[in-house]
Amino acid sequence: MFEPTSRYYGIETVKTTPPGEARVVSYKRRRFIPPAEAMTTLVEHTVVQGDRLDNLAARYLGDPEQFWKICDANNVLRPDELTEEIGRVVRIALPYP
């Protein structure tokens, strides 16, 4: 269902039948963000005017859709937060095993 590069790849799909209903509902189990401190830092990027997270992901990870890995490495849930402040240091890390 999800590509191997997706943050949801490998997460179990569960099925349930709501009480009093005949339909079956499928959903993915909750994704837990790995601890950032367990990741190995590749590089630290200092945000400059015009930086965008998708461009940083393309530059450092080779794929703009991998922006979520940068979010994980910085304990951020809202991606835009990483590039809002000029001068902020953004950590680019190896994927968590």
C-alpha positions as CSV (number, residue, x, y, z in Angstrom):
1,M,0.0,0.0,0.0
2,F,2.8,2.4,0.9
3,E,6.1,2.9,-1.0
4,P,9.3,1.7,0.8
5,T,10.3,5.3,1.2
6,S,7.1,6.2,3.0
7,R,7.2,6.9,6.8
8,Y,4.2,4.5,7.0
9,Y,5.9,1.6,5.1
10,G,6.1,-1.5,7.3
11,I,3.5,-0.3,9.8
12,E,0.9,-2.9,10.5
13,T,-2.6,-2.5,9.0
14,V,-5.3,-3.4,11.4
15,K,-9.0,-4.2,10.7
16,T,-11.8,-3.7,13.1
17,T,-15.6,-3.8,13.1
18,P,-17.2,-0.9,14.9
19,P,-19.7,-2.0,17.6
20,G,-23.2,-2.5,16.1
21,E,-22.0,-2.3,12.5
22,A,-21.3,-4.8,9.8
23,R,-18.6,-2.8,7.9
24,V,-14.9,-3.5,8.4
25,V,-12.6,-0.5,9.0
26,S,-8.9,-0.7,8.1
27,Y,-6.3,1.6,9.5
28,K,-2.6,1.8,10.1
29,R,-1.3,1.4,13.6
30,R,0.2,4.5,15.2
31,R,3.7,5.5,14.0
32,F,6.1,6.3,16.8
33,I,8.8,8.7,16.0
34,P,12.2,7.2,16.8
35,P,14.3,9.0,19.4
36,A,16.4,11.7,17.6
37,E,19.3,11.1,20.0
38,A,19.6,7.5,18.7
39,M,20.3,8.8,15.1
40,T,23.7,9.6,13.8
41,T,24.1,13.2,12.5
42,L,25.4,13.5,8.9
43,V,25.5,17.2,8.8
44,E,24.0,20.3,10.4
45,H,22.5,22.9,8.0
46,T,22.1,26.5,9.0
47,V,18.8,27.9,7.6
48,V,19.1,30.9,5.2
49,Q,16.5,33.0,3.5
50,G,14.5,31.0,1.0
51,D,15.3,27.5,2.4
52,R,12.5,25.0,2.1
53,L,12.4,21.6,3.8
54,D,11.8,19.7,0.5
55,N,14.9,21.3,-1.0
56,L,17.0,20.4,2.0
57,A,15.7,16.8,1.7
58,A,16.6,16.7,-2.0
59,R,20.0,18.2,-1.3
60,Y,21.1,16.1,1.6
61,L,19.0,12.9,1.2
62,G,18.5,12.8,-2.5
63,D,14.7,12.9,-2.4
64,P,12.4,15.8,-1.6
65,E,9.7,13.5,-0.3
66,Q,12.0,12.4,2.5
67,F,11.5,15.6,4.4
68,W,9.9,13.7,7.2
69,K,13.3,12.1,8.1
70,I,14.6,15.6,8.8
71,C,11.6,16.3,10.9
72,D,12.2,13.1,12.9
73,A,15.9,14.0,13.4
74,N,14.8,17.3,14.9
75,N,11.8,16.2,17.0
76,V,9.5,18.4,14.9
77,L,5.9,17.6,14.0
78,R,5.2,20.7,11.9
79,P,7.7,20.7,9.0
80,D,7.5,24.5,8.3
81,E,8.9,25.1,11.8
82,L,12.4,23.9,10.7
83,T,12.8,26.7,8.1
84,E,10.9,29.6,9.7
85,E,13.8,31.0,11.6
86,I,16.8,32.2,9.7
87,G,20.0,31.0,11.4
88,R,18.3,27.9,13.0
89,V,20.5,24.8,12.8
90,V,18.7,21.8,11.3
91,R,20.1,18.4,11.9
92,I,20.3,15.9,9.0
93,A,20.7,12.4,10.4
94,L,21.1,8.8,9.2
95,P,17.8,6.9,9.2
96,Y,17.0,5.1,12.4
97,P,17.6,1.4,12.0
